[in-house]
Amino acid sequence: NKTLNVYSELLFTRKAVNIIKEHDEKDPMFLTVCHKNPHGPLQALDEDFARVPQHVGSEVRRKFSALMSSLDNSVDEIVNALKMKGMYEQTIIIFFSDNGGSLGLGG
């Protein structure tokens, strides 16, 4: 087995965007994207963490905020792919969480 050294958020986003780009927009599509960002371990990318203001609180809270920012960016990329493909207006987007953020992990 080969281990990928890729941040899962970026991998999931790239895959979803590629699926949308390659899809024949005349056919229906069901796509589920399950990000792990709200869950531990809190492993934010350095560039996402650097954008979180220092006043946000503890380092744990800033890491959680960086993860949520990365999730927002991912959703934006997926929505933009749908718009570019001309599929956005016929798309239903549903957001849900399995159980919310853990208070001990910055949620």
N, C-alpha and C positions, 0 to 999 in steps of 0.2 A: 504494500500500500504506500502510495505517495502522499505525504502530508502537504497540504497547501498552506502557505504562509500569507493568507489573505484575510482581511477584516471581514467578518461574515456579513455585516450590513452592506458593504460595498459589493460583495459577491451576489447577494440576493437581489440588490437593486439592478446590477448589470444584467443578471439573468432575466429579470422581469422586463426590463426595457428591451432586451433583445427579442424576447418572446413577442412583445407588442409590435416591434418593428417588422418581424418576419410573418406576422399573422395576416391572413387575408381578411380585410375589414368587412367583407361581405358576409362572412361566417360568424356566428355567435362565438363568444369566448368566455370562459370562466377561468379566472386567475386568482390564486390565493398567494399572498406574500406574508409570511410569518416571521417578523423580525424578533430577535431576542434582546434587543437593546434595553428594554425595561427590566431585564433580569440580571442577576449577578452571574459571574463576577463583573464588577464595573470596570470595563476596559475601554475607555474612550480614546479616540485618536488624539494625538498631541495637538493637531491644529484645531480640533473641535474644543478641546479643553482650554486652549489658549484664548479662545473667543468669549469664554464665560467670565463676566466681571467678578472681580475679587470680593465685592460686597455680597455675593450670593450666599455666602456662609461658609460652612466647613468644606474641606476638600472633597468629602464624600458627596455632599450636595452639588458641588460644582461638577464632579464627574457624572452624576446622574443627569444634570442639566445638559452637559455636553452630549450624552447619549441621546437625549430627547431632541436636541438640535440636529444631530445626525439623522435621526428618524424623520424629522421634518424635511430635511434635505432629500432623503430618499423618496418620500411621498411626492415631493415637488418634481423630482426627476421622472417618476412614473407617470404623474399627471401630464407633464410636458410631452412625454412620449405618446400618450393617448391623444393629446391635442394635435401633435405633428402628424399622426397617422389618420386623423379625422374621426377618431372613435370616441372622443371625450363626451360629446353631446348625447351619445347613446349608452353611456356607462353609468352604472350604479356603483358607488364606492362606499363600503361599509367599514367602519373602524370599530374594533372591540378589543377588550383586554381580558386576559384570563383571570386576573385577580388584583390588578393594580400594583403600584410600587411599594416595596417593603420600606417601612419607616427606617429600619436600620441600614438600608442601602440608599438613602437619600430621597426616597419617594414621598 
